[in-house]
Amino acid sequence: MQRIRKAIILGVCAVLVPSVAASSAIGRIASDTVPGGWNPGTGVSGTGRASGVLECVPYARQLSGIHIYGDAHTWWSQAKGRYARGHMPRVGAVMAVEPHNNSRLGHVATVSRIVDSRTILLSHANWSYRGQIERNVTALDVSPGNDWSEVRIWYGPNRNLGTTHWPVAGFIYNARPGTLRDLGPDLGGNRLAQISAPTKAGTKRQQRRRDPIGEIIAGTY
């Protein structure tokens, strides 16, 4: 009987150790202490090749606290009934990018900052560089209706926004369904516009300046 109990305990430990090790590895990546270091000039940090290639899903799960597993393209449907969802970016929310072109599995990225009504910063993994983390990189809403259904995302090798218009299913919030007001596409855009609205004193100066975001959307950058 004692031998059976010992075998069971050893079996449980064998299951738990890889899980703890994986969690610790992701924790080191999130805290900038991973092998490969952190380059503030590029917003990219290494993953540590000995630990394998870091995918977007575990990194988004670590940053957001949203406990969804499986391929990125399944996150939006899996979140239904489990987490609040919407079409307005919020800090800490996960942006669910749908499969498109050569991306068959989709992509997930965590919103780290709201810049203005059409610009946010993302922190994500396995995008510009295989298995690497990018922090606070730009994503631009290029949807005709300003509803965040299409975005252009910073692409490191070009040191500019990528040209692809990526389809976005929406944003997953770390909250229970029904606990956040359902902000539709139009209301979401208006809310962000209000947050980033210029003061009266700066309005005339800004009107005299060119519109770089408009130029980006128009493809002149």
Order of alpha helices (4+ residues) and beta strands (2+ residues): alpha-beta-beta-alpha-alpha-beta-beta-beta-beta-beta-beta-beta-beta-alpha-alpha-alpha
